[in-house]
Amino acid sequence: MSSPPPDPNSRRLRDLLSALRRGLIDAGEAKSVLSSGGSVLDRLQKGHALEAGGLADLLGIDSGPLSEPELHQQIDRECDFLDTVPFQPGERIGGRYEVLKILHGGFGLVYLCRSLGPEIYRRGDSLAALKSPLPQHVTNPELCELFVAEAMNSVALSPHPNLVLAYGVETYNRIPFLVMEHITGGRTLAAEIIHGLTDWRTTLRHGLDMARGLAHAAKEAQLVHADLKPANVLITADGTAKVSDFGLSVTGGNADDVIAGTDGFMAPEMLARRSGRSTAADVYAFGVTLLCSAIGCFPDTPRPADFCTAEHMPEPLAALLRQCLATDPKARPASFQEIAGRLEKLFPTLLGTAPPQAPAPDSPLQADAKVNAAQTWLNLGQPLKAGAEIERALKLNPGNWKAHQIQSCIHMERRNFDAAFRSALKAQQLAPDDPIPASALAQAAFGLGDRDEAMKWTERALRLAFHTNRMGELDNASVLIVELFPSDEARDLIDAILAAQPDAAVTWNNRAILMRRMKRPDEALKSADRAISLNAAYAKAWVNRANALIELHRFDEAETSASQALDLDPCLPGAYCAKATALAQTGRLPEARQVIRNAISILPADPLIQRAAQVFSR
């Protein structure tokens, strides 16, 4: 006895759930559809009415064989989830990015953002897409490390016109974010199909773009995509296709122990768990993606190759897609380089024109991409890897001032202040009107113990920043302002930086130091709290909070704050001293002495710890 046909209303709910997860509608619109049967989904499909369920298939988000009540429950849970993600539209991530929109996939969140602060990466666009793990994964250090490792695979790729650029990785509140290119005026291939804008001709053009991008990723970094589908292909305003979301990619030709992807686009051997992620599986997903584009819908059949007929496309293209969709992975094309070559040969035959030449690399140029990667490694506390990327950048373009600037930062991390000064001076000579190299020169001079030279370059950085309305970019220079200027003048300068960049966590922390020196512990506490609110993992801010609380005689709270600092960074001498002081002030001297003994075992040569040991031994 045959099973009854699927309930069209349930399939419509699958479309609603998929549109919600892909950010095509927000939680409010989804609730409106549920409560009043709104026309949001009809608007999405304007111009090309898909059958109920077709939107979910194209977007590649499977909700499984769920009943109508179960789908309602999933939609409700999804709305609740979107209402509780770490950052909501209108909020800021790390003070640098304002969230405009949230997209939710099965493996992470993507925040479409406007950049607010100074540009870290060479990209020339105020918009960016920030991808992060799902909230339930953020508390798992191993998953976060895996996310960063895989994100760096994308960052390591040199620019290619058919790949969405990955600029770098940043961490805020212990949440890692992959910062990616935003495609202005673009939309996904899924949206193009939904609106009836694809046929075999556009499929041939987009397919060549995709194959070229995937071939580049395979050749340069041995990457496989692992989740190729129309929702992960972006079409620019000029019609160029760019493959996005290598967040599931792995290094190496195969990863047989890993099963990932989207139902309907996964190769048969993956569904049978005979193989994991591989180039062959990517080729299969590529075939399904192009077939969706050519026929204008999802081929809802166990044998999608059956749709590769003259009814939908010319035979030469159909033959290539049938081979991509072969059940036996060995029968598929061996590489995307091979596929690109075969697609190029179809242009004169089918379109009567030569295939388009691959356009010049996107901005940033290759040297800038290496600079972006170096900045990321520096953000992640890996100066050796940052230095290797900078060497490559300078070989490509010795006149890249940002490369010399980051090289200066790397030298300062290693406390090689002479080399840091030389690199910063080179950056300043290449960009004399930019305040950042001047600020780096000031920091290097201060590290060398030359306060006069440090003051000279700090004043220059301040003048340049003031006249170009870039005071907010001097966040990292605020420590020099505290150290070099009289307290009242330092406070005014610090407040000017914060007026330009209210979410500058480093400057708020340095303001806390300044307020303590000015005998204003209550203001110091407020400033430290502000820094922590911007970055809960800011260990030094927790130390300053503890010190302010000690001066306010709130010793139990001080001990808790110092402990929090040590949990975040066990190599902070000030945190040990603050914790020991708070314990001693509450009559727990033996515990205080044990804290200092612990500090000595970790930081035996630190002068602050040595002085504390003398004090607490009495």
C-alpha positions in Angstrom: 0.0 0.0 0.0 1.5 3.3 -1.1 2.1 6.0 1.5 -0.1 9.1 1.4 1.3 12.2 -0.3 3.0 14.7 2.0 0.7 17.3 3.5 1.2 20.6 1.5 0.8 22.6 4.6 3.6 20.7 6.4 5.8 21.3 3.4 5.0 24.9 3.5 6.0 24.9 7.2 9.3 23.3 6.1 9.8 26.3 3.8 9.0 28.7 6.7 11.5 27.0 9.0 14.2 27.0 6.3 13.7 30.7 5.4 13.9 31.5 9.1 17.1 29.6 9.5 18.7 31.2 6.4 17.9 34.7 7.5 15.4 35.4 4.7 12.8 36.3 7.3 13.2 37.2 10.9 11.6 35.8 14.0 8.8 38.5 14.0 7.9 37.7 10.4 7.9 34.0 11.1 5.5 34.5 14.0 3.3 36.6 11.8 3.0 33.7 9.3 2.1 31.3 12.0 -0.5 33.5 13.6 -2.2 35.0 10.5 -1.0 33.0 7.4 0.9 36.0 6.2 2.3 36.2 2.6 6.0 36.4 3.5 6.7 33.1 1.8 4.7 34.2 -1.3 6.8 37.3 -1.5 10.0 35.2 -1.3 8.8 33.2 -4.3 7.5 36.1 -6.3 8.1 35.6 -10.0 8.7 31.8 -9.8 6.2 29.9 -7.7 7.8 26.8 -6.3 5.8 23.9 -5.1 5.4 23.7 -1.3 8.6 22.4 0.2 10.7 23.6 -2.8 12.2 26.5 -0.9 13.4 24.2 1.9 15.0 21.9 -0.6 16.8 24.7 -2.4 18.1 26.2 0.8 19.4 22.9 1.8 18.1 22.7 5.3 16.4 19.5 6.1 13.9 19.4 8.9 13.3 15.7 8.6 10.0 13.8 8.4 8.2 15.9 10.9 4.5 16.3 11.5 2.8 19.7 11.3 2.7 20.1 15.1 6.4 19.1 15.3 7.2 21.7 12.6 5.3 24.3 14.6 7.4 23.4 17.7 10.6 23.7 15.7 9.7 27.1 14.3 8.8 28.3 17.9 12.1 27.0 19.2 14.0 28.7 16.3 12.3 32.0 17.0 13.1 31.7 20.7 16.7 30.8 19.8 17.1 33.8 17.5 15.8 36.0 20.4 18.6 34.8 22.7 21.7 34.6 20.5 24.7 36.5 22.0 24.3 39.6 19.8 21.0 41.0 18.5 20.4 43.4 15.6 21.5 46.9 16.7 23.9 45.6 19.2 27.7 45.7 18.9 30.3 43.0 18.7 33.4 44.0 20.6 32.6 47.7 19.9 33.8 47.2 16.3 30.8 45.8 14.5 27.1 46.7 14.6 24.9 43.8 13.9 22.4 44.4 11.1 21.0 40.8 10.5 21.5 37.3 11.8 21.6 34.1 9.7 21.4 30.7 11.3 22.8 27.6 9.7 23.1 24.2 11.1 26.8 24.7 12.0 27.0 28.3 13.1 25.7 31.9 13.1 26.5 34.6 10.6 26.1 38.2 11.6 25.9 40.7 8.8 27.6 43.8 10.3 28.6 47.3 9.7 32.2 48.1 10.8 32.3 50.9 13.3 35.9 51.3 14.4 39.2 51.5 12.6 39.7 49.0 9.8 41.9 46.1 11.0 41.9 44.4 7.6 42.7 45.8 4.2 39.3 45.4 2.6 37.8 48.8 1.6 34.3 48.0 2.7 32.4 49.1 5.8 30.3 45.9 5.7 31.4 42.5 6.8 29.9 39.1 7.6 31.0 37.6 10.9 30.6 33.8 11.4 30.7 32.2 14.8 29.9 28.8 16.4 26.5 28.2 17.7 26.0 29.4 21.3 25.8 25.8 22.7 29.3 25.2 21.2 31.0 28.3 22.5 31.6 26.8 25.9 33.4 23.8 24.4 37.1 24.8 24.1 37.8 21.9 21.7 35.0 22.9 19.3 36.1 26.6 19.4 39.7 25.5 18.6 38.4 23.4 15.7 36.4 26.4 14.5 39.4 28.6 14.6 41.6 26.0 12.9 39.2 25.5 10.1 38.5 29.3 9.8 42.2 29.8 9.3 42.1 27.4 6.3 40.0 30.0 4.6 42.1 33.0 5.8 45.2 31.3 4.4 43.8 31.2 0.9 45.0 34.0 -1.4 42.2 36.0 -2.9 40.3 34.5 -5.8 37.4 36.2 -7.7 35.2 33.1 -7.3 35.6 32.7 -3.5 34.2 34.8 -0.8 37.2 36.3 1.0 37.9 35.4 4.6 39.8 38.4 6.1 40.7 37.1 9.6 39.6 35.7 12.9 38.8 37.8 16.0 37.7 36.8 19.5 35.3 38.7 21.7 34.1 37.5 25.0 35.8 34.2 24.2 33.7 33.7 21.1 35.7 33.3 17.9 34.5 35.1 14.8 35.5 34.6 11.2 35.4 38.0 9.5 34.4 37.5 5.8 33.8 39.7 2.8 30.3 41.1 2.4 28.9 40.9 -1.2 27.2 44.2 -1.7 24.1 43.9 -4.0 24.5 40.1 -4.2 22.3 37.3 -3.3 22.5 33.5 -3.1 22.2 31.2 -6.0 19.2 29.7 -4.1 17.5 33.1 -4.3 18.3 33.4 -8.0 16.6 30.0 -8.6 13.6 30.9 -6.4 13.0 34.0 -8.5 13.2 32.1 -11.8 16.5 33.8 -12.9 18.4 30.7 -13.8 18.5 28.4 -16.8 21.1 26.2 -18.4 22.9 29.2 -19.8 23.4 30.9 -16.4 24.2 27.5 -15.0 27.1 27.1 -17.4 28.5 30.5 -16.5 28.0 30.1 -12.7 29.3 26.6 -12.9 32.6 27.7 -14.5 33.0 30.3 -11.8 32.3 27.8 -9.0 34.7 25.2 -10.5 37.5 27.8 -10.8 37.1 28.9 -7.2 36.9 25.3 -5.8 40.0 24.4 -8.0 41.9 27.3 -6.5 41.0 26.2 -2.9 42.1 22.6 -3.7 45.3 23.6 -5.4 46.5 26.1 -2.8 45.4 24.6 0.5 44.0 21.1 -0.3 40.6 22.2 0.9 37.3 20.4 0.4 34.1 22.4 0.9 31.9 19.7 2.4 28.6 21.6 2.3 28.2 22.8 -1.3 24.6 23.9 -2.3 22.8 26.9 -3.8 22.6 28.6 -0.4 26.4 28.6 -0.2 27.0 30.2 -3.6 26.7 34.0 -3.8 26.0 35.9 -7.0 27.4 39.4 -7.2 25.6 42.3 -8.8 27.6 41.8 -12.1 26.7 38.1 -12.2 29.9 36.5 -10.9 29.5 33.4 -8.7 31.5 33.1 -5.5 31.6 30.0 -3.3 31.1 30.8 0.4 31.2 29.1 3.7 34.2 26.9 3.9 33.5 26.6 7.6 33.1 22.9 7.3 36.2 22.5 5.1 39.1 20.4 6.2 42.8 20.3 5.2 43.7 17.3 3.2 42.1 15.5 0.2 39.9 13.3 2.3 38.6 13.1 5.9 36.9 9.7 6.0 36.1 9.9 9.7 33.9 13.0 9.3 30.3 13.0 8.0 28.9 16.4 7.2 26.8 18.1 4.7 23.1 18.6 3.7 20.6 16.0 2.8 19.9 16.1 -0.9 23.4 17.4 -1.7 25.3 14.6 0.1 26.9 12.0 -2.1 25.5 8.4 -1.8 28.7 7.1 -0.3 28.4 9.7 2.5 24.8 8.8 3.2 25.8 5.1 3.4 28.7 6.2 5.7 31.2 4.5 3.4 33.1 7.8 3.1 33.5 11.2 4.7 34.3 14.6 3.2 36.2 14.3 0.0 36.7 16.0 -3.4 34.5 13.3 -4.9 31.7 14.2 -2.5 32.1 17.9 -3.4 31.9 17.0 -7.1 28.5 15.3 -6.4 27.2 18.3 -4.5 28.4 20.5 -7.3 26.4 18.4 -9.8 23.2 18.7 -7.7 23.7 22.4 -7.3 24.1 23.0 -11.0 21.1 20.7 -11.7 18.9 22.8 -9.3 20.0 25.9 -11.3 19.4 24.4 -14.7 15.9 23.0 -14.0 14.8 25.8 -11.6 13.9 23.5 -8.6 15.3 20.8 -6.4 15.4 17.4 -8.1 13.3 15.6 -5.5 14.3 12.1 -6.5 16.8 9.4 -5.3 18.5 9.6 -8.8 18.9 13.3 -9.7 20.9 12.3 -12.8 17.6 11.3 -14.3 16.8 15.0 -14.7 20.0 15.6 -16.8 18.1 15.3 -20.1 17.7 17.3 -23.3 14.4 18.6 -21.9 16.3 20.8 -19.4 19.7 21.4 -21.0 21.9 20.6 -24.0 23.4 17.1 -24.1 27.1 18.1 -23.6 26.2 19.9 -20.3 23.8 17.1 -19.3 26.6 14.5 -19.9 29.0 16.4 -17.6 26.4 16.7 -14.8 25.5 13.0 -15.1 29.1 12.2 -14.6 29.3 14.5 -11.6 26.2 12.7 -10.2 27.5 9.2 -10.7 26.8 6.8 -7.9 30.4 5.5 -8.0 32.7 8.3 -6.8 35.5 6.9 -9.0 33.3 7.6 -12.1 33.1 11.3 -11.3 35.5 13.9 -12.6 38.7 13.7 -10.6 39.0 17.4 -9.8 37.5 20.8 -10.1 40.4 21.8 -12.4 39.2 19.1 -14.8 35.6 20.3 -14.5 36.6 23.9 -15.2 38.5 22.8 -18.3 35.5 20.9 -19.6 33.1 23.7 -18.9 35.4 26.2 -20.7 35.2 24.0 -23.8 31.4 24.1 -23.8 31.2 27.9 -24.2 32.1 28.0 -28.0 29.9 25.0 -28.6 26.8 26.0 -26.7 27.0 29.8 -26.3 29.0 30.7 -29.4 31.6 32.6 -27.4 34.9 32.1 -25.7 34.8 31.4 -21.9 35.3 34.5 -19.8 38.9 35.1 -18.6 39.3 34.9 -14.9 39.1 38.5 -13.7 41.9 40.1 -11.7 42.1 39.1 -8.0 39.7 40.9 -5.7 40.8 43.5 -3.3 42.7 43.1 -1.0 45.6 42.1 -3.3 47.8 39.1 -2.4 50.1 41.1 -0.2 47.2 42.6 1.7 45.7 39.1 2.1 49.0 38.0 3.8 48.8 41.1 6.0 45.2 40.1 7.0 46.4 36.6 7.9 49.3 38.0 9.9 46.9 40.3 11.8 44.8 37.3 12.6 47.6 35.2 13.9 48.7 38.2 16.1 45.1 38.5 17.4 45.3 34.8 18.3 48.6 35.2 20.2 50.7 33.4 17.7 53.5 35.8 16.6 55.6 33.2 14.9 52.9 32.4 12.4 52.2 36.1 12.1 55.8 36.7 11.3 55.9 34.1 8.6 52.9 35.7 6.8 54.5 39.2 7.1 57.6 37.9 5.4 55.5 36.6 2.5 53.7 39.9 2.3 56.9 41.9 2.2 58.3 39.7 -0.6 55.1 40.4 -2.6 55.1 44.1 -1.8 58.0 45.7 0.2 56.1 49.0 0.2 53.1 47.7 2.1 53.2 50.0 5.2 50.7 47.8 7.1 53.0 44.9 6.8 55.8 46.9 8.4 53.4 48.1 11.1 52.4 44.5 12.0 56.0 43.5 11.9 56.6 46.2 14.5 53.9 44.7 16.7 55.4 41.2 16.4 58.8 42.5 17.5 57.1 44.2 20.5 55.4 41.0 21.4 59.0 39.5 21.6 60.2 42.6 23.5 62.7 43.3 20.7 62.1 47.1 20.9 65.0 48.1 18.7 63.6 46.0 15.8 60.1 47.2 16.6 61.2 50.8 16.3 62.9 50.2 12.9 59.8 48.5 11.5 57.5 51.2 12.8 59.8 53.9 11.3 59.6 52.2 7.9 55.8 52.1 8.2 55.8 55.8 9.2 58.0 56.7 6.2 55.6 54.9 3.9 52.5 56.4 5.6 53.6 59.7 7.2 50.1 61.0 7.6 48.6 58.0 9.3 48.5 58.1 13.1 49.0 54.3 13.6 52.7 54.1 12.7 53.4 57.1 14.9 51.7 55.4 17.7 53.8 52.3 17.1 56.9 54.3 17.2 55.9 55.8 20.5 55.3 52.4 22.0 58.6 51.0 20.8 60.5 54.1 22.1 58.7 53.7 25.5 59.8 50.0 25.5 63.4 51.2 24.9 63.1 53.5 28.0 63.3 56.7 25.9 60.4 58.8 27.4 61.2 61.9 25.4 61.1 60.0 22.1 57.9 58.3 23.2 56.3 61.6 24.0 57.3 63.1 20.6 55.7 60.3 18.7 52.7 60.1 21.0 52.0 63.8 20.4 52.4 63.3 16.7 50.0 60.5 16.7 47.5 62.6 18.6 47.8 65.5 16.2 47.3 63.3 13.2 44.4 61.5 14.8 42.7 64.7 15.9 43.0 66.4 12.5 41.7 63.4 10.6 38.9 62.6 13.1 40.5 59.3 14.0 41.0 59.6 17.8 39.1 56.3 18.3 42.0 54.5 16.5 44.4 55.2 19.4 42.9 52.7 21.7 46.2 50.8 22.1 48.1 54.1 22.6 46.0 55.0 25.7 48.5 53.3 28.0 51.2 55.7 26.8 48.9 58.7 27.5 48.5 57.5 31.1 52.2 57.0 31.5 53.5 60.2 29.8 51.0 63.0 30.4 50.0 64.8 33.6 46.9 63.2 35.1 44.4 65.9 34.2 45.6 66.1 30.6 45.7 62.4 30.3 42.1 62.1 31.5 41.0 64.6 28.9 42.8 62.8 26.1 41.5 59.4 27.3 38.0 60.8 27.4 38.5 62.1 23.8 39.4 58.6 22.6 36.3 57.2 24.3 34.1 59.9 22.9 35.2 58.8 19.4 35.1 55.1 20.2 32.9 54.4 23.2 33.5 50.7 23.0 37.3 50.9 23.2 37.9 48.3 26.0 41.7 48.9 26.3 41.1 52.6 26.8 38.5 52.0 29.5 40.9 49.7 31.3 43.7 52.3 31.1 41.2 54.9 32.4 40.7 52.6 35.4 44.4 52.7 36.1 44.4 56.5 35.7 41.5 57.0 38.0 43.2 54.9 40.7 46.3 57.1 40.4 44.0 60.1 40.8 42.7 58.6 44.0 39.2 58.0 42.6 38.6 54.3 43.1 34.9 54.6 42.5 35.5 56.0 39.0 38.2 53.3 38.5 35.7 50.6 39.3 33.2 52.0 36.8 35.8 52.2 34.1 37.0 48.6 34.8 33.4 47.4 34.8 32.9 49.1 31.4 36.0 47.3 30.0 34.7 44.0 31.3 31.2 44.6 29.8 32.9 45.0 26.4 35.1 41.9 26.9 34.4 39.6 29.7 37.6 37.7 29.0 39.8 40.8 29.6 41.9 39.5 32.4 43.8 42.8 33.1 40.5 44.6 33.5 39.5 42.1 36.2 42.8 42.9 38.0 42.0 46.6 37.9 38.5 45.9 39.1 40.0 44.0 42.0 42.4 46.8 42.9 39.7 49.4 42.8 37.5 47.2 45.1 40.5 46.8 47.5 40.7 50.6 47.8 37.0 50.7 48.4 37.5 48.1 51.2 35.2 45.6 49.4 37.7 42.7 49.9 35.5 39.7 49.3 34.5 41.1 45.9 38.1 42.0 45.2 39.3 38.4 45.9 36.6 37.1 43.5 37.6 39.5 40.7 41.3 38.6 41.1 40.5 34.9 41.0 38.5 35.6 37.8 41.6 37.3 36.3 43.8 34.3 37.2 41.3 31.9 35.6 41.6 33.9 32.4 45.4 34.3 32.6 47.5 32.5 35.2 50.6 34.6 34.3 49.4 38.0 35.6 51.5 39.1 38.5 49.1 41.8 39.5 46.3 39.3 39.9 48.2 37.3 42.4 49.1 40.4 44.4 45.5 41.6 44.4 44.2 38.3 45.5 46.8 38.0 48.3 46.0 41.5 49.5 42.3 40.9 49.5 42.8 37.6 51.5 45.2 39.3 54.0 42.7 42.1 54.6 40.0 39.6 55.6 42.3 37.8 58.1 43.3 34.9 55.8 47.0 35.4 55.8 48.0 31.8 55.3 45.9 31.6 52.2 47.5 34.9 51.0 51.0 33.5 51.5 50.0 30.4 49.5 48.8 32.6 46.6 52.2 34.2 46.5 54.0 30.8 46.7 51.9 29.7 43.7 52.9 32.9 41.9 56.6 32.3 42.6 56.3 28.8 41.1 54.9 30.3 37.9 56.7 33.6 37.7 59.9 33.2 39.7 61.7 36.2 38.1 58.9 38.7 38.1 59.9 41.7 40.2 56.4 42.4 41.4 56.0 38.9 42.7 59.5 39.1 44.4 58.5 42.2 46.2 55.2 40.6 47.3 57.0 37.6 48.6 59.1 39.8 50.8 56.1 41.6 52.1 54.1 38.5 52.9 57.0 36.7 54.5 57.0 39.1 57.4 
